[in-house]
Amino acid sequence: MGETIRQKADRVGTFRYISVFLMETLARWIPTTPELEAKVFFGRQVWDFAQHADWLGRRTGELRSPMQWSLQPADGYLRVLQTMAGATGTMERLAGLHDGLMPDLEARYRDYIARTDRLNDEPTVRILERILFDFERLRADRAAFPAIRPDLTLADAGWPARIAAMARAETDYVSSRAAARAAATAS
Amino acid sequence: MSAPADRTKTVNGVVLVADPAREPCFTVVQTDAELQDWPDMSEISRRERLHRHMNNETGAIEIAARCLVDFPDASWDLRMSLARQVADESRHASLLLRRLKELDGEKGQFPVANFEWGVTLMLDNLPGRLAVQNRTFEAGLIDILGTMRNRWREVGDHETADLLEGILADEVTHVRFANRWIKRITEEDPRNLLKVAMAVRYLGQVLARLEPKVGETNAAGSTWTEERRLPPAVNIEDRRAAEFTEEEVAEVLRQAGFRSILPSLAAGN
């Protein structure tokens, strides 16, 4: 990858931002989702994304940035996250996250691993591999959900594909620290 | 007290946050009098106990989740504990639903109430919410689970007793992290103690207005007696494990008329 420590920290900090965002999104959905099985599905995954954020946040501290430091993603990718989080239907929420956003996030983690020096950047690689290991379980949980609640279907059948396409279109997901600071100040 | 972001409802003159989303199969009621519960351990009583507990765990998921959403600037350690609590309570609700179905029950079979959500979400600060939800409601659940685990064993249902034993162990950790965090923030800034005290006082005022009175009858025809209104026996061992101080345990014992679960009863389980 040939990136500086700071550039690596920016990527890891961005991954942490995304994990915290997903943790909070699931938490926000829980009280407004009627179906018990969906509530507990979201509830169990809150802890997964919290753990991912925690591992990544420990790593930012090792990469000469503060511990548990997050970097807001580039504007385009942030809009993808916000669009996905704005879903109101139960299956739009569940499938928007699992079928729309997470495959793209997984691809970004794999891309990081493929491009970095696995020896030099081994601690980051191990964290991402642990996250990818969790993603397999989350994917299995998602695949099992229709059998638990076969009555729940997408009202908007194209929603997950649109989220996936939006995410794929945003090749640059890491913003510069200065831009992120300016955005935070403005908001 | 204020809940600016939430819709509210008024129950017997008390303003509470409106109910979280529930499926149409559930009948959501507002008072204990509208609930169905039976003091014995008959089959229908067992199902109702599991059903009510399942909804209470669902409420606990929702409250902890809202704490994550409403207080993004809380310390990361505390947010991790809240996230873990969300997952734990989700597991509990799933376990109770599974057991309910095994005992031929189903979702929506009995009315449910979301009192804890309605009260806790009225509080606009995290010390207050943790004082009410974790240190009061969940600590009360430690006492109830200690008693109920023993009652299920007495009627020969060890599977449910084991399930409750597992939930009890988790609840101890939820109360403990809240105790530790409240202790820390009140030491750092004594003004936080005022938030805790105001929250507990508010809860007391709400309970005084909404608790069932002796002689009232619930939807199952069961009458509230002085004995039924007593708090459950105090689970001293687990309250200590949750890091309540000896003074706090003594105060709860006094309120419960010094009734306690003997450690020897729980130790064999």
Contacts between the chains, C-beta under 8 A, distances in Angstrom:
chain1	res1	chain2	res2	distance
A	23	B	68	6.9
A	23	B	83	6.1
A	24	B	68	6.2
A	24	B	69	5.9
A	24	B	72	7.0
A	26	B	65	7.7
A	27	B	65	3.9
A	27	B	66	7.2
A	27	B	68	4.2
A	27	B	69	5.0
A	27	B	83	7.8
A	27	B	86	6.6
A	28	B	65	7.5
A	28	B	69	5.0
A	30	B	61	6.0
A	30	B	62	5.6
A	30	B	65	4.2
A	30	B	86	7.4
A	31	B	20	4.0
A	31	B	21	6.5
A	31	B	62	4.3
A	31	B	65	6.4
A	31	B	66	6.2
A	31	B	117	7.8
A	32	B	20	7.2
A	32	B	21	5.2
A	33	B	21	6.0
A	34	B	21	4.2
A	34	B	22	5.9
A	34	B	23	4.8
A	34	B	24	7.8
A	35	B	23	5.6
A	36	B	23	6.7
A	36	B	54	7.9
A	36	B	58	6.4
A	36	B	93	6.7
A	36	B	97	6.7
A	36	B	107	6.4
A	39	B	58	6.4
A	39	B	61	6.3
A	39	B	62	7.6
A	39	B	90	7.1
A	39	B	93	7.5
A	40	B	58	8.0
A	40	B	61	7.1
A	40	B	90	4.0
A	40	B	91	7.5
A	40	B	93	5.3
A	40	B	94	5.0
A	41	B	90	7.9
A	42	B	90	7.8
A	43	B	61	4.8
A	43	B	65	7.0
A	43	B	86	4.9
A	43	B	87	6.0
A	43	B	89	6.7
A	43	B	90	3.0
A	43	B	93	7.9
A	44	B	87	5.0
A	44	B	90	4.8
A	44	B	91	6.7
A	45	B	87	7.9
A	46	B	65	6.8
A	46	B	68	7.2
A	46	B	83	5.1
A	46	B	86	4.4
A	46	B	87	5.9
A	46	B	90	7.9
A	47	B	83	5.1
A	47	B	84	5.5
A	47	B	86	6.6
A	47	B	87	3.4
A	48	B	87	7.9
A	49	B	83	7.9
A	50	B	79	7.1
A	50	B	80	5.6
A	50	B	83	3.5
A	50	B	84	7.3
A	51	B	80	8.0
A	54	B	76	7.4
A	54	B	80	6.0
A	57	B	76	7.0
A	68	B	76	4.7
